[in-house]
Amino acid sequence: MQDARRTLMAVHAHPDDEAIATGGVLARYAAEGVRTVLVTCTRGEVGEIVDPSVAQPDNLAEVRERELRAACAILGVSALHWLGYRDSGMMGTPDNAHPDAFWQADLDEATGRLVALMRRYRPDVVVTYNANGFYGHPDHIQAHRVTTAAFAAAGDPARYPEPGLAPWQPRKLYHTAVSREGLVEFARLARAAGVELPFAEGDELDWLTPATEITTTVDVRAFADTKRAALAAHRSQVGPETFFLMLPPELWTLAFGVEEFVLATSHVPVRLPETDLFAGLPPL
């Protein structure tokens, strides 16, 4: 029997990406009864370790898997799945050329893996990164490519047929975003409060999205503390002295109390701008 709830699927590259980019919507929609499914493409095997007492390179994958499961429990995630690839590291590094790296994955094969998960869970809404992977990381770019291809293929019975899995077309595909104007305002208030920022005034932050391109803004202020706790669960990557975790509560909520998205594809009529990822979907 199919689950009758609304379903949100988030596709991320590494453990901790889910908390940073979508922790608020995962927590909010889970609290509202939505089934939330997280697909993480790699285990973050080559991430930087901020606290050597928590992890070492030889056990980082296992540690990050435990951290992600803890974060998912905090966010109320219904189901966690690994796409099954190795962290690619950055362009030009030996890890990027590793045969098991996500960046080296066969796109057709990776798409088929995600199509199977989409048909199994039948998400109404899918969230991932934009074509630049939000900030240019190879695994984020690959997650965008695979998710975009799977979104297009999942409803086609001729693509990736598998016994027991009927075609399913998700209704909406979103890309995560941070508005340039929102970050400028946050930076102004942070400097006024005496908070030292990890970037200088005037830095070119080309990963930001102009506010005019943001289609969907979701209020997650009620879950800001939940998002903070989920991020803090990733101890190997985010220590207590990490910039964001040192923000006073009011600035944390300002920075993370709203999550922004760009609607990439919709198979239902929409009226933009939106305040709900499920806006426009017919009643269940």
C-alpha positions in Angstrom: 0.0 0.0 0.0 1.4 3.4 -0.9 2.0 6.0 1.8 -0.8 8.6 1.4 1.3 11.5 2.9 2.9 14.3 1.0 6.6 13.4 0.4 9.6 15.7 0.1 12.9 14.3 -1.2 16.2 16.2 -0.7 19.2 15.1 -2.7 22.5 16.2 -1.2 26.2 15.5 -1.9 27.7 15.0 1.6 26.7 14.6 5.2 26.0 18.1 6.8 24.8 19.5 3.4 21.2 18.6 4.4 21.4 20.6 7.6 23.0 23.7 6.1 20.8 24.0 3.0 17.5 22.3 3.9 17.5 21.6 7.6 14.7 24.0 8.2 12.3 22.6 5.5 13.1 19.0 6.5 12.2 19.8 10.1 9.2 21.9 9.4 7.6 19.6 6.9 8.3 16.5 9.1 6.5 18.3 12.0 3.6 18.9 9.6 3.2 15.3 8.8 5.1 15.2 5.5 7.3 12.2 4.8 10.8 13.5 4.3 13.4 11.4 2.4 17.1 12.3 2.3 19.4 10.9 -0.4 23.1 11.5 0.3 25.3 10.8 -2.7 28.6 10.2 -0.8 29.8 9.6 2.8 32.1 12.6 2.8 35.2 10.4 3.0 37.7 13.3 2.2 36.1 16.1 4.1 38.3 18.3 6.3 38.4 17.2 9.9 38.0 20.1 12.4 38.5 18.0 15.5 41.0 15.1 15.3 39.6 13.7 18.6 36.3 13.0 16.7 37.6 11.4 13.5 40.7 10.4 11.5 41.0 10.0 7.8 40.8 6.2 8.0 37.4 6.2 9.8 35.9 9.5 8.6 33.3 7.8 6.4 32.0 5.8 9.4 32.0 8.8 11.6 30.2 11.0 9.1 27.6 8.3 8.6 26.9 8.2 12.3 26.7 12.0 12.4 24.3 12.1 9.6 22.0 9.5 11.2 22.0 11.7 14.4 21.2 14.8 12.4 18.4 13.0 10.6 16.9 12.0 13.9 17.0 15.6 15.1 15.3 16.8 11.9 12.7 14.0 11.9 13.8 12.6 8.5 11.6 9.6 7.6 14.1 7.8 5.5 17.8 8.1 4.7 19.4 6.5 1.6 23.0 6.6 0.3 23.4 6.8 -3.5 26.6 4.8 -3.1 29.5 6.9 -4.3 32.8 8.1 -2.8 33.5 11.8 -2.0 35.2 13.3 -5.0 37.1 16.1 -3.2 37.9 19.2 -5.2 38.8 19.5 -8.8 42.4 18.7 -9.6 43.0 16.5 -6.5 43.8 12.8 -6.6 40.5 12.1 -4.9 38.7 13.7 -7.8 40.2 11.1 -10.1 39.4 8.1 -7.9 37.4 5.5 -9.9 34.7 5.3 -7.2 34.4 9.1 -6.9 30.9 10.5 -7.6 32.5 12.9 -10.1 33.7 9.9 -12.1 30.3 8.0 -11.9 28.5 7.0 -15.0 25.7 9.5 -15.2 23.2 6.9 -16.6 23.9 4.4 -13.8 23.7 7.1 -11.1 20.5 8.4 -12.6 19.0 4.9 -12.6 19.8 4.5 -8.8 18.0 7.8 -8.0 15.1 6.9 -10.3 14.5 3.7 -8.3 14.3 5.8 -5.1 11.9 8.3 -6.7 9.7 5.4 -7.8 9.9 3.8 -4.4 9.1 6.9 -2.3 7.0 8.8 -4.9 8.0 12.3 -3.9 5.8 15.2 -4.7 8.7 17.7 -4.4 12.4 17.2 -5.0 15.1 19.6 -3.8 18.8 19.7 -4.9 21.4 22.2 -6.1 21.6 24.4 -9.1 23.9 23.7 -12.1 26.9 25.2 -10.3 26.3 22.9 -7.4 25.5 26.0 -5.3 29.2 26.9 -4.9 31.0 24.8 -7.4 31.9 21.6 -5.6 32.2 18.7 -8.1 29.9 16.4 -6.0 27.3 19.2 -5.8 27.4 19.7 -9.5 27.1 15.9 -10.1 24.1 15.8 -7.6 22.4 18.5 -9.7 23.0 16.5 -13.0 21.8 13.2 -11.6 18.8 14.7 -9.9 17.7 16.7 -12.9 18.0 13.6 -15.1 16.2 11.4 -12.6 13.4 13.9 -12.2 12.9 13.8 -16.0 13.1 10.0 -16.3 11.2 8.7 -13.2 7.8 9.1 -14.9 8.7 7.4 -18.1 7.9 3.7 -18.2 10.5 3.1 -20.9 13.4 4.5 -18.8 15.0 2.3 -16.2 12.2 -0.3 -15.9 12.4 -2.4 -12.7 9.9 -5.0 -11.5 7.8 -3.8 -8.7 8.5 -0.1 -9.3 5.9 1.8 -11.2 6.8 5.0 -13.0 6.3 8.1 -10.9 6.6 11.8 -11.9 7.5 14.2 -9.1 5.5 17.4 -9.4 8.1 20.1 -8.6 11.9 20.4 -8.7 13.7 23.1 -6.7 17.2 24.3 -6.4 18.6 25.6 -3.1 19.6 29.3 -3.0 20.8 32.2 -0.9 19.8 35.6 -1.9 22.5 38.2 -2.4 20.4 40.9 -0.8 19.6 38.8 2.2 23.3 38.0 2.9 24.2 41.7 2.5 21.6 42.6 5.1 22.8 39.8 7.4 26.4 41.0 7.0 25.4 44.6 7.9 23.6 43.6 11.1 26.4 41.2 12.0 29.1 43.9 11.7 26.9 46.3 13.7 26.8 43.6 16.4 30.6 43.3 16.4 30.6 39.8 14.8 33.6 39.0 12.6 32.5 37.6 9.3 34.3 34.8 7.4 34.3 37.1 4.3 35.3 40.7 3.7 33.0 43.5 2.6 33.2 43.7 -1.2 34.2 40.1 -1.7 32.8 38.5 -4.9 30.4 35.9 -3.7 29.3 34.6 -7.1 27.4 31.7 -5.6 24.6 34.0 -4.4 21.3 34.4 -6.2 19.8 37.8 -6.9 16.6 38.2 -4.9 14.6 38.7 -8.1 15.4 35.1 -9.1 14.3 33.6 -5.8 10.8 32.0 -6.4 10.2 30.4 -3.0 10.9 31.5 0.5 9.9 29.2 3.4 9.6 30.5 6.9 11.4 28.0 9.2 12.1 30.3 12.2 10.2 28.0 14.5 12.8 25.3 13.6 15.9 27.4 13.7 17.1 25.8 16.9 16.4 22.3 15.4 18.5 23.2 12.4 21.3 24.4 14.6 21.3 21.2 16.6 21.3 19.1 13.4 24.3 21.1 12.1 26.1 20.7 15.4 25.7 16.9 15.2 28.3 16.9 12.4 31.1 17.2 14.9 33.8 16.1 12.6 33.0 19.0 10.2 31.5 21.7 12.4 33.2 22.4 15.7 31.8 24.6 18.5 34.0 27.5 17.3 32.7 27.3 13.7 31.5 30.8 12.7 27.8 29.9 12.3 27.5 28.1 15.6 29.0 31.1 17.4 26.3 33.4 16.2 24.1 34.9 18.9 20.5 33.4 18.6 19.0 36.5 17.0 21.6 36.5 14.2 21.4 32.7 13.8 17.6 33.0 13.3 18.1 35.9 10.9 20.5 33.9 8.8 18.8 30.5 9.0 15.2 31.3 9.8 14.3 31.4 6.2 15.3 29.0 3.4 15.2 30.2 -0.2 14.8 28.2 -3.4 14.4 28.6 -7.1 11.7 26.6 -8.7 13.3 24.8 -11.7 10.5 22.7 -13.0 6.8 22.4 -12.1 4.2 20.0 -13.5 1.4 21.9 -11.6 0.2 25.5 -12.0 2.1 27.9 -9.7 1.7 31.5 -8.7 5.1 33.0 -7.9 6.5 34.0 -5.5 5.6 31.1 -3.1 6.0 30.5 0.6 5.5 26.7 0.5 7.3 24.0 -1.5 4.0 22.2 -1.9 2.1 25.2 -3.2 -0.1 24.4 -6.2 -0.4 20.7 -5.6 -4.0 19.3 -5.6 -5.4 18.0 -2.3 -4.6 14.5 -1.4 
